[in-house]
């Protein structure tokens, strides 16, 4: 076998995909170009992650992130150590804070509203594998985080989820379905465990520390 798409057998040269299914020459060329593009995106992510993990100046990190296509609105802060997939699909709203070592997935649209407080090591995914598919193919689902949401440390939000305005996601929760406005959810999978009393939030999170 000579790579994923080229096999030399006793019957001659065969072009196949990673599942061993035959490919036409056109399909093989398309896959080749796709791999080259993937190398480019991987290199771009390596640069972004280096800046994220090693540059303590938030304005420099934000400049690099925005050059990659990410939207970061006024007063928002992406703390050090945050990692991404497909930054062009990510939008972060006014005054929102993304905690240390979190993960943001932009393979489908990820819209984070205004004044969102996201703690450390939160993971938001909008692409996942289909466990029942023969080829284990991935499918995408956009994620929306409403204004004034708080997400606790090490929570996970899965594809296709909408977290409503003012909702709270408890630490360590795994959110698999939509969260109503001002609901408090926790557990695995996350369920409603309470309700936020303040239904008219208007606070600002304010400036983050300079070197976070």
FIKOLZA-1660 file (N, C-alpha, C; in steps of 0.1 Angstrom, whole numbers, plus 5000, padded with zeros to 4 digits):
% residues 212
   i   px   py   pz ch aa at
   1 5009 4988 5000  A  X  N
   1 5000 5000 5000  A  X CA
   1 5009 5012 5000  A  X  C
   2 5006 5022 4992  A  X  N
   2 5014 5034 4990  A  X CA
   2 5005 5046 4993  A  X  C
   3 5002 5048 5006  A  X  N
   3 4993 5059 5010  A  X CA
   3 4979 5055 5010  A  X  C
   4 4971 5064 5014  A  X  N
   4 4957 5062 5017  A  X CA
   4 4949 5059 5004  A  X  C
   5 4953 5065 4993  A  X  N
   5 4945 5065 4980  A  X CA
   5 4952 5057 4969  A  X  C
   6 4963 5051 4971  A  X  N
   6 4970 5044 4960  A  X CA
   6 4975 5031 4965  A  X  C
   7 4970 5020 4958  A  X  N
   7 4974 5007 4962  A  X CA
   7 4979 5000 4949  A  X  C
   8 4991 4993 4950  A  X  N
   8 4996 4986 4939  A  X CA
   8 4994 4971 4942  A  X  C
   9 4986 4964 4934  A  X  N
   9 4983 4950 4936  A  X CA
   9 4988 4942 4924  A  X  C
  10 4986 4929 4925  A  X  N
  10 4989 4921 4913  A  X CA
  10 4980 4923 4901  A  X  C
  11 4969 4930 4904  A  X  N
  11 4960 4933 4893  A  X CA
  11 4962 4947 4887  A  X  C
  12 4972 4954 4893  A  X  N
  12 4976 4968 4888  A  X CA
  12 4974 4978 4899  A  X  C
  13 4973 4991 4894  A  X  N
  13 4971 5002 4904  A  X CA
  13 4957 5004 4906  A  X  C
  14 4953 5005 4919  A  X  N
  14 4940 5008 4923  A  X CA
  14 4939 5020 4932  A  X  C
  15 4930 5029 4930  A  X  N
  15 4927 5041 4938  A  X CA
  15 4916 5038 4947  A  X  C
  16 4918 5040 4960  A  X  N
  16 4908 5037 4970  A  X CA
  16 4908 5048 4981  A  X  C
  17 4897 5048 4988  A  X  N
  17 4896 5057 5000  A  X CA
  17 4901 5050 5012  A  X  C
  18 4900 5057 5024  A  X  N
  18 4905 5050 5036  A  X CA
  18 4897 5038 5040  A  X  C
  19 4885 5037 5035  A  X  N
  19 4877 5026 5038  A  X CA
  19 4879 5014 5029  A  X  C
  20 4888 5016 5019  A  X  N
  20 4890 5006 5009  A  X CA
  20 4881 5006 4997  A  X  C
  21 4872 5016 4996  A  X  N
  21 4863 5017 4985  A  X CA
  21 4870 5023 4973  A  X  C
  22 4867 5018 4961  A  X  N
  22 4874 5023 4949  A  X CA
  22 4870 5037 4946  A  X  C
  23 4880 5045 4941  A  X  N
  23 4879 5059 4937  A  X CA
  23 4882 5060 4922  A  X  C
  24 4875 5069 4916  A  X  N
  24 4879 5073 4902  A  X CA
  24 4891 5083 4903  A  X  C
  25 4897 5085 4891  A  X  N
  25 4909 5094 4891  A  X CA
  25 4905 5108 4896  A  X  C
  26 4893 5113 4892  A  X  N
  26 4888 5126 4896  A  X CA
  26 4886 5127 4911  A  X  C
  27 4880 5116 4917  A  X  N
  27 4878 5116 4931  A  X CA
  27 4891 5116 4939  A  X  C
  28 4901 5109 4933  A  X  N
  28 4914 5108 4940  A  X CA
  28 4921 5122 4940  A  X  C
  29 4920 5129 4928  A  X  N
  29 4926 5142 4927  A  X CA
  29 4919 5152 4937  A  X  C
  30 4906 5151 4938  A  X  N
  30 4899 5160 4947  A  X CA
  30 4903 5157 4961  A  X  C
  31 4905 5144 4965  A  X  N
  31 4910 5141 4978  A  X CA
  31 4924 5146 4981  A  X  C
  32 4932 5146 4970  A  X  N
  32 4946 5151 4971  A  X CA
  32 4946 5166 4974  A  X  C
  33 4938 5174 4967  A  X  N
  33 4937 5188 4969  A  X CA
  33 4931 5191 4983  A  X  C
  34 4922 5183 4987  A  X  N
  34 4916 5185 5001  A  X CA
  34 4926 5183 5011  A  X  C
  35 4935 5173 5009  A  X  N
  35 4946 5170 5019  A  X CA
  35 4956 5182 5020  A  X  C
  36 4959 5188 5008  A  X  N
  36 4968 5200 5008  A  X CA
  36 4961 5211 5016  A  X  C
  37 4948 5214 5013  A  X  N
  37 4942 5224 5021  A  X CA
  37 4942 5221 5036  A  X  C
  38 4940 5209 5039  A  X  N
  38 4940 5205 5054  A  X CA
  38 4954 5208 5060  A  X  C
  39 4964 5206 5053  A  X  N
  39 4978 5209 5058  A  X CA
  39 4979 5224 5060  A  X  C
  40 4973 5232 5051  A  X  N
  40 4974 5246 5053  A  X CA
  40 4966 5250 5066  A  X  C
  41 4954 5245 5067  A  X  N
  41 4946 5248 5079  A  X CA
  41 4952 5244 5092  A  X  C
  42 4959 5232 5091  A  X  N
  42 4966 5227 5103  A  X CA
  42 4978 5236 5107  A  X  C
  43 4984 5241 5097  A  X  N
  43 4996 5251 5099  A  X CA
  43 4990 5264 5105  A  X  C
  44 4979 5269 5100  A  X  N
  44 4973 5281 5105  A  X CA
  44 4969 5279 5120  A  X  C
  45 4963 5267 5123  A  X  N
  45 4960 5265 5137  A  X CA
  45 4972 5264 5146  A  X  C
  46 4983 5258 5141  A  X  N
  46 4995 5257 5149  A  X CA
  46 5000 5271 5153  A  X  C
  47 4999 5281 5143  A  X  N
  47 5003 5294 5146  A  X CA
  47 4994 5301 5157  A  X  C
  48 4981 5299 5155  A  X  N
  48 4971 5305 5164  A  X CA
  48 4973 5299 5178  A  X  C
  49 4975 5286 5179  A  X  N
  49 4977 5280 5192  A  X CA
  49 4990 5284 5199  A  X  C
  50 5000 5287 5191  A  X  N
  50 5013 5292 5197  A  X CA
  50 5010 5306 5203  A  X  C
  51 5004 5314 5195  A  X  N
  51 5001 5328 5201  A  X CA
  51 4992 5326 5213  A  X  C
  52 4982 5318 5213  A  X  N
  52 4972 5316 5224  A  X CA
  52 4980 5312 5236  A  X  C
  53 4989 5303 5235  A  X  N
  53 4996 5297 5247  A  X CA
  53 5008 5305 5252  A  X  C
  54 5014 5313 5243  A  X  N
  54 5027 5319 5247  A  X CA
  54 5027 5334 5247  A  X  C
  55 5017 5341 5242  A  X  N
  55 5017 5356 5241  A  X CA
  55 5008 5361 5252  A  X  C
  56 5013 5368 5262  A  X  N
  56 5005 5373 5273  A  X CA
  56 4997 5385 5271  A  X  C
  57 4999 5392 5259  A  X  N
  57 4993 5404 5256  A  X CA
  57 4980 5402 5248  A  X  C
  58 4969 5405 5254  A  X  N
  58 4956 5401 5249  A  X CA
  58 4954 5408 5235  A  X  C
  59 4958 5420 5234  A  X  N
  59 4956 5427 5221  A  X CA
  59 4963 5421 5209  A  X  C
  60 4975 5415 5212  A  X  N
  60 4983 5408 5202  A  X CA
  60 4976 5395 5198  A  X  C
  61 4971 5388 5208  A  X  N
  61 4964 5375 5205  A  X CA
  61 4952 5378 5197  A  X  C
  62 4944 5388 5201  A  X  N
  62 4932 5391 5194  A  X CA
  62 4934 5395 5180  A  X  C
  63 4945 5403 5177  A  X  N
  63 4948 5407 5164  A  X CA
  63 4951 5395 5155  A  X  C
  64 4958 5385 5160  A  X  N
  64 4961 5373 5152  A  X CA
  64 4948 5365 5150  A  X  C
  65 4940 5363 5161  A  X  N
  65 4928 5356 5159  A  X CA
  65 4918 5362 5149  A  X  C
  66 4917 5375 5149  A  X  N
  66 4908 5382 5140  A  X CA
  66 4914 5381 5125  A  X  C
  67 4927 5381 5124  A  X  N
  67 4933 5379 5110  A  X CA
  67 4929 5366 5105  A  X  C
  68 4927 5356 5113  A  X  N
  68 4923 5343 5109  A  X CA
  68 4908 5342 5105  A  X  C
  69 4900 5352 5108  A  X  N
  69 4886 5353 5104  A  X CA
  69 4877 5352 5116  A  X  C
  70 4882 5351 5128  A  X  N
  70 4873 5351 5140  A  X CA
  70 4868 5364 5143  A  X  C
  71 4855 5365 5147  A  X  N
  71 4849 5378 5151  A  X CA
  71 4850 5379 5166  A  X  C
  72 4857 5390 5171  A  X  N
  72 4858 5393 5185  A  X CA
  72 4853 5407 5187  A  X  C
  73 4842 5409 5194  A  X  N
  73 4836 5423 5195  A  X CA
  73 4842 5430 5206  A  X  C
  74 4838 5443 5207  A  X  N
  74 4844 5453 5217  A  X CA
  74 4843 5447 5231  A  X  C
  75 4854 5448 5238  A  X  N
  75 4854 5445 5252  A  X CA
  75 4855 5430 5255  A  X  C
  76 4854 5421 5245  A  X  N
  76 4855 5407 5247  A  X CA
  76 4870 5403 5250  A  X  C
  77 4872 5392 5257  A  X  N
  77 4885 5387 5260  A  X CA
  77 4886 5372 5258  A  X  C
  78 4896 5368 5250  A  X  N
  78 4899 5354 5249  A  X CA
  78 4912 5352 5257  A  X  C
  79 4911 5345 5268  A  X  N
  79 4923 5342 5277  A  X CA
  79 4933 5333 5271  A  X  C
  80 4944 5332 5277  A  X  N
  80 4955 5324 5272  A  X CA
  80 4951 5309 5272  A  X  C
  81 4957 5302 5262  A  X  N
  81 4956 5287 5262  A  X CA
  81 4943 5282 5255  A  X  C
  82 4935 5291 5250  A  X  N
  82 4923 5287 5243  A  X CA
  82 4927 5281 5229  A  X  C
  83 4920 5270 5226  A  X  N
  83 4923 5264 5213  A  X CA
  83 4910 5264 5204  A  X  C
  84 4912 5262 5191  A  X  N
  84 4901 5263 5181  A  X CA
  84 4901 5253 5171  A  X  C
  85 4890 5250 5165  A  X  N
  85 4888 5245 5151  A  X CA
  85 4881 5255 5143  A  X  C
  86 4886 5257 5130  A  X  N
  86 4879 5266 5121  A  X CA
  86 4875 5279 5127  A  X  C
  87 4885 5288 5130  A  X  N
  87 4882 5301 5136  A  X CA
  87 4872 5310 5129  A  X  C
  88 4871 5308 5116  A  X  N
  88 4862 5316 5108  A  X CA
  88 4848 5315 5111  A  X  C
  89 4844 5304 5117  A  X  N
  89 4830 5301 5121  A  X CA
  89 4827 5306 5135  A  X  C
  90 4836 5313 5142  A  X  N
  90 4834 5317 5156  A  X CA
  90 4832 5332 5157  A  X  C
  91 4821 5335 5165  A  X  N
  91 4818 5349 5168  A  X CA
  91 4816 5351 5183  A  X  C
  92 4824 5361 5189  A  X  N
  92 4823 5363 5203  A  X CA
  92 4818 5377 5205  A  X  C
  93 4807 5378 5214  A  X  N
  93 4800 5391 5215  A  X CA
  93 4807 5401 5225  A  X  C
  94 4801 5412 5226  A  X  N
  94 4806 5424 5233  A  X CA
  94 4807 5419 5248  A  X  C
  95 4819 5423 5254  A  X  N
  95 4822 5421 5268  A  X CA
  95 4822 5407 5273  A  X  C
  96 4822 5397 5264  A  X  N
  96 4822 5383 5268  A  X CA
  96 4836 5378 5271  A  X  C
  97 4838 5369 5280  A  X  N
  97 4850 5364 5285  A  X CA
  97 4851 5349 5282  A  X  C
  98 4862 5345 5275  A  X  N
  98 4864 5330 5273  A  X CA
  98 4876 5326 5281  A  X  C
  99 4874 5317 5290  A  X  N
  99 4883 5313 5301  A  X CA
  99 4895 5305 5296  A  X  C
 100 4905 5305 5304  A  X  N
 100 4918 5298 5301  A  X CA
 100 4916 5283 5297  A  X  C
 101 4923 5280 5286  A  X  N
 101 4924 5266 5281  A  X CA
 101 4910 5260 5277  A  X  C
 102 4901 5269 5273  A  X  N
 102 4888 5264 5267  A  X CA
 102 4890 5260 5253  A  X  C
 103 4880 5254 5247  A  X  N
 103 4880 5250 5233  A  X CA
 103 4868 5254 5226  A  X  C
 104 4870 5261 5214  A  X  N
 104 4859 5266 5206  A  X CA
 104 4859 5260 5192  A  X  C
 105 4848 5255 5188  A  X  N
 105 4847 5248 5175  A  X CA
 105 4839 5256 5165  A  X  C
 106 4846 5259 5154  A  X  N
 106 4839 5267 5144  A  X CA
 106 4836 5260 5131  A  X  C
 107 4836 5247 5131  A  X  N
 107 4833 5239 5119  A  X CA
 107 4819 5241 5114  A  X  C
 108 4810 5244 5123  A  X  N
 108 4797 5250 5120  A  X CA
 108 4796 5263 5128  A  X  C
 109 4787 5272 5125  A  X  N
 109 4786 5285 5132  A  X CA
 109 4786 5283 5147  A  X  C
 110 4794 5290 5154  A  X  N
 110 4794 5292 5169  A  X CA
 110 4793 5306 5172  A  X  C
 111 4781 5310 5177  A  X  N
 111 4778 5324 5181  A  X CA
 111 4777 5325 5196  A  X  C
 112 4786 5333 5202  A  X  N
 112 4786 5335 5216  A  X CA
 112 4781 5350 5218  A  X  C
 113 4770 5351 5226  A  X  N
 113 4764 5364 5227  A  X CA
 113 4772 5374 5235  A  X  C
 114 4765 5385 5240  A  X  N
 114 4772 5396 5247  A  X CA
 114 4772 5392 5262  A  X  C
 115 4782 5397 5269  A  X  N
 115 4783 5395 5284  A  X CA
 115 4783 5381 5288  A  X  C
 116 4788 5372 5280  A  X  N
 116 4789 5358 5284  A  X CA
 116 4801 5355 5292  A  X  C
 117 4800 5349 5303  A  X  N
 117 4811 5345 5312  A  X CA
 117 4814 5330 5311  A  X  C
 118 4825 5327 5304  A  X  N
 118 4828 5313 5302  A  X CA
 118 4841 5310 5311  A  X  C
 119 4839 5300 5320  A  X  N
 119 4851 5297 5329  A  X CA
 119 4861 5289 5322  A  X  C
 120 4871 5285 5329  A  X  N
 120 4883 5278 5324  A  X CA
 120 4879 5264 5319  A  X  C
 121 4886 5259 5308  A  X  N
 121 4885 5246 5303  A  X CA
 121 4871 5241 5299  A  X  C
 122 4863 5251 5294  A  X  N
 122 4850 5248 5288  A  X CA
 122 4853 5243 5274  A  X  C
 123 4845 5233 5269  A  X  N
 123 4846 5228 5256  A  X CA
 123 4833 5229 5248  A  X  C
 124 4833 5236 5237  A  X  N
 124 4821 5237 5229  A  X CA
 124 4824 5231 5215  A  X  C
 125 4816 5220 5212  A  X  N
 125 4818 5213 5199  A  X CA
 125 4805 5215 5191  A  X  C
 126 4808 5216 5177  A  X  N
 126 4796 5216 5168  A  X CA
 126 4798 5207 5157  A  X  C
 127 4807 5197 5159  A  X  N
 127 4808 5186 5149  A  X CA
 127 4811 5173 5157  A  X  C
 128 4804 5162 5153  A  X  N
 128 4806 5150 5160  A  X CA
 128 4804 5138 5150  A  X  C
 129 4809 5127 5154  A  X  N
 129 4808 5115 5145  A  X CA
 129 4794 5108 5147  A  X  C
 130 4790 5103 5135  A  X  N
 130 4777 5095 5136  A  X CA
 130 4781 5080 5139  A  X  C
 131 4778 5076 5151  A  X  N
 131 4783 5063 5156  A  X CA
 131 4776 5052 5148  A  X  C
 132 4765 5054 5141  A  X  N
 132 4758 5044 5134  A  X CA
 132 4762 5043 5119  A  X  C
 133 4769 5053 5114  A  X  N
 133 4773 5054 5100  A  X CA
 133 4784 5044 5097  A  X  C
 134 4783 5038 5085  A  X  N
 134 4793 5028 5081  A  X CA
 134 4807 5034 5081  A  X  C
 135 4808 5046 5077  A  X  N
 135 4821 5053 5075  A  X CA
 135 4825 5062 5087  A  X  C
 136 4816 5061 5098  A  X  N
 136 4819 5069 5110  A  X CA
 136 4820 5084 5107  A  X  C
 137 4812 5088 5097  A  X  N
 137 4812 5102 5092  A  X CA
 137 4808 5112 5102  A  X  C
 138 4814 5124 5101  A  X  N
 138 4810 5135 5110  A  X CA
 138 4798 5143 5105  A  X  C
 139 4790 5148 5114  A  X  N
 139 4779 5158 5110  A  X CA
 139 4780 5170 5119  A  X  C
 140 4776 5181 5114  A  X  N
 140 4778 5194 5121  A  X CA
 140 4764 5199 5126  A  X  C
 141 4765 5207 5136  A  X  N
 141 4753 5214 5141  A  X CA
 141 4757 5227 5148  A  X  C
 142 4751 5239 5144  A  X  N
 142 4755 5252 5149  A  X CA
 142 4752 5252 5164  A  X  C
 143 4760 5260 5171  A  X  N
 143 4758 5262 5186  A  X CA
 143 4756 5277 5188  A  X  C
 144 4746 5281 5197  A  X  N
 144 4744 5295 5200  A  X CA
 144 4743 5296 5215  A  X  C
 145 4751 5306 5220  A  X  N
 145 4752 5309 5234  A  X CA
 145 4746 5323 5236  A  X  C
 146 4735 5324 5244  A  X  N
 146 4728 5336 5245  A  X CA
 146 4735 5346 5254  A  X  C
 147 4730 5359 5254  A  X  N
 147 4736 5369 5262  A  X CA
 147 4735 5366 5277  A  X  C
 148 4744 5370 5285  A  X  N
 148 4744 5369 5299  A  X CA
 148 4745 5355 5304  A  X  C
 149 4749 5345 5296  A  X  N
 149 4751 5332 5300  A  X CA
 149 4763 5330 5308  A  X  C
 150 4762 5321 5319  A  X  N
 150 4774 5317 5326  A  X CA
 150 4776 5302 5324  A  X  C
 151 4789 5299 5320  A  X  N
 151 4792 5284 5318  A  X CA
 151 4804 5281 5328  A  X  C
 152 4801 5272 5337  A  X  N
 152 4811 5268 5347  A  X CA
 152 4823 5260 5341  A  X  C
 153 4833 5259 5350  A  X  N
 153 4845 5252 5345  A  X CA
 153 4843 5237 5341  A  X  C
 154 4850 5234 5330  A  X  N
 154 4850 5220 5324  A  X CA
 154 4836 5215 5320  A  X  C
 155 4827 5224 5317  A  X  N
 155 4814 5221 5311  A  X CA
 155 4817 5218 5296  A  X  C
 156 4808 5210 5290  A  X  N
 156 4809 5206 5276  A  X CA
 156 4795 5209 5270  A  X  C
 157 4796 5216 5258  A  X  N
 157 4784 5219 5250  A  X CA
 157 4785 5212 5237  A  X  C
 158 4775 5203 5233  A  X  N
 158 4776 5195 5221  A  X CA
 158 4769 5201 5210  A  X  C
 159 4771 5196 5197  A  X  N
 159 4766 5202 5185  A  X CA
 159 4751 5204 5185  A  X  C
 160 4747 5215 5179  A  X  N
 160 4732 5217 5177  A  X CA
 160 4725 5223 5188  A  X  C
 161 4732 5227 5199  A  X  N
 161 4726 5232 5211  A  X CA
 161 4725 5247 5211  A  X  C
 162 4713 5252 5217  A  X  N
 162 4711 5266 5219  A  X CA
 162 4710 5268 5234  A  X  C
 163 4719 5276 5240  A  X  N
 163 4718 5279 5254  A  X CA
 163 4712 5293 5255  A  X  C
 164 4700 5293 5261  A  X  N
 164 4692 5306 5261  A  X CA
 164 4698 5317 5269  A  X  C
 165 4692 5328 5267  A  X  N
 165 4696 5341 5274  A  X CA
 165 4696 5339 5289  A  X  C
 166 4707 5343 5296  A  X  N
 166 4708 5343 5310  A  X CA
 166 4709 5330 5317  A  X  C
 167 4710 5319 5309  A  X  N
 167 4711 5306 5315  A  X CA
 167 4724 5303 5322  A  X  C
 168 4725 5293 5330  A  X  N
 168 4737 5289 5338  A  X CA
 168 4739 5275 5335  A  X  C
 169 4752 5271 5331  A  X  N
 169 4756 5257 5330  A  X CA
 169 4766 5254 5341  A  X  C
 170 4762 5245 5349  A  X  N
 170 4770 5242 5361  A  X CA
 170 4784 5235 5357  A  X  C
 171 4793 5236 5366  A  X  N
 171 4807 5230 5363  A  X CA
 171 4805 5215 5360  A  X  C
 172 4812 5211 5350  A  X  N
 172 4813 5197 5346  A  X CA
 172 4801 5191 5339  A  X  C
 173 4791 5200 5336  A  X  N
 173 4779 5195 5330  A  X CA
 173 4782 5192 5315  A  X  C
 174 4774 5183 5309  A  X  N
 174 4775 5179 5295  A  X CA
 174 4761 5183 5289  A  X  C
 175 4761 5193 5281  A  X  N
 175 4748 5199 5275  A  X CA
 175 4746 5192 5262  A  X  C
 176 4735 5184 5261  A  X  N
 176 4732 5177 5249  A  X CA
 176 4719 5182 5242  A  X  C
 177 4712 5191 5248  A  X  N
 177 4700 5197 5242  A  X CA
 177 4698 5211 5246  A  X  C
 178 4689 5218 5240  A  X  N
 178 4687 5232 5242  A  X CA
 178 4684 5235 5257  A  X  C
 179 4689 5247 5262  A  X  N
 179 4687 5251 5275  A  X CA
 179 4678 5264 5275  A  X  C
 180 4667 5263 5282  A  X  N
 180 4657 5275 5282  A  X CA
 180 4664 5288 5288  A  X  C
 181 4658 5299 5285  A  X  N
 181 4663 5312 5290  A  X CA
 181 4663 5311 5306  A  X  C
 182 4673 5316 5312  A  X  N
 182 4675 5317 5326  A  X CA
 182 4674 5304 5334  A  X  C
 183 4674 5293 5327  A  X  N
 183 4675 5280 5334  A  X CA
 183 4689 5277 5340  A  X  C
 184 4690 5270 5350  A  X  N
 184 4702 5265 5356  A  X CA
 184 4703 5250 5353  A  X  C
 185 4713 5245 5346  A  X  N
 185 4714 5231 5343  A  X CA
 185 4727 5225 5348  A  X  C
 186 4726 5212 5351  A  X  N
 186 4738 5205 5356  A  X CA
 186 4737 5190 5354  A  X  C
 187 4748 5183 5355  A  X  N
 187 4748 5169 5354  A  X CA
 187 4752 5164 5341  A  X  C
 188 4752 5150 5339  A  X  N
 188 4756 5143 5327  A  X CA
 188 4745 5133 5324  A  X  C
 189 4737 5135 5313  A  X  N
 189 4736 5147 5306  A  X CA
 189 4729 5158 5314  A  X  C
 190 4731 5171 5310  A  X  N
 190 4726 5182 5318  A  X CA
 190 4711 5182 5318  A  X  C
 191 4705 5185 5330  A  X  N
 191 4691 5187 5332  A  X CA
 191 4689 5199 5340  A  X  C
 192 4676 5205 5339  A  X  N
 192 4673 5217 5346  A  X CA
 192 4673 5214 5361  A  X  C
 193 4681 5221 5369  A  X  N
 193 4681 5219 5383  A  X CA
 193 4677 5232 5391  A  X  C
 194 4674 5243 5384  A  X  N
 194 4670 5255 5390  A  X CA
 194 4667 5266 5380  A  X  C
 195 4665 5278 5385  A  X  N
 195 4661 5289 5376  A  X CA
 195 4668 5302 5382  A  X  C
 196 4673 5310 5373  A  X  N
 196 4680 5322 5377  A  X CA
 196 4669 5332 5381  A  X  C
 197 4671 5339 5392  A  X  N
 197 4661 5349 5397  A  X CA
 197 4661 5362 5389  A  X  C
 198 4673 5367 5386  A  X  N
 198 4674 5379 5379  A  X CA
 198 4670 5377 5364  A  X  C
 199 4659 5382 5360  A  X  N
 199 4654 5380 5346  A  X CA
 199 4657 5393 5337  A  X  C
 200 4663 5403 5343  A  X  N
 200 4667 5415 5335  A  X CA
 200 4681 5419 5338  A  X  C
 201 4691 5410 5335  A  X  N
 201 4705 5413 5337  A  X CA
 201 4709 5425 5328  A  X  C
 202 4717 5434 5334  A  X  N
 202 4723 5445 5326  A  X CA
 202 4737 5448 5330  A  X  C
 203 4744 5438 5337  A  X  N
 203 4757 5441 5342  A  X CA
 203 4767 5440 5330  A  X  C
 204 4779 5445 5333  A  X  N
 204 4791 5443 5324  A  X CA
 204 4802 5435 5332  A  X  C
 205 4808 5427 5325  A  X  N
 205 4819 5419 5331  A  X CA
 205 4831 5427 5333  A  X  C
 206 4833 5437 5324  A  X  N
 206 4845 5446 5325  A  X CA
 206 4858 5441 5320  A  X  C
 207 4868 5448 5322  A  X  N
 207 4881 5445 5317  A  X CA
 207 4888 5434 5324  A  X  C
 208 4894 5425 5317  A  X  N
 208 4901 5413 5323  A  X CA
 208 4915 5418 5327  A  X  C
 209 4921 5410 5335  A  X  N
 209 4935 5413 5339  A  X CA
 209 4944 5413 5326  A  X  C
 210 4955 5421 5327  A  X  N
 210 4963 5424 5315  A  X CA
 210 4969 5412 5309  A  X  C
 211 4975 5403 5318  A  X  N
 211 4983 5392 5312  A  X CA
 211 4976 5378 5313  A  X  C
 212 4963 5378 5314  A  X  N
 212 4956 5365 5314  A  X CA
 212 4953 5360 5300  A  X  C
% end
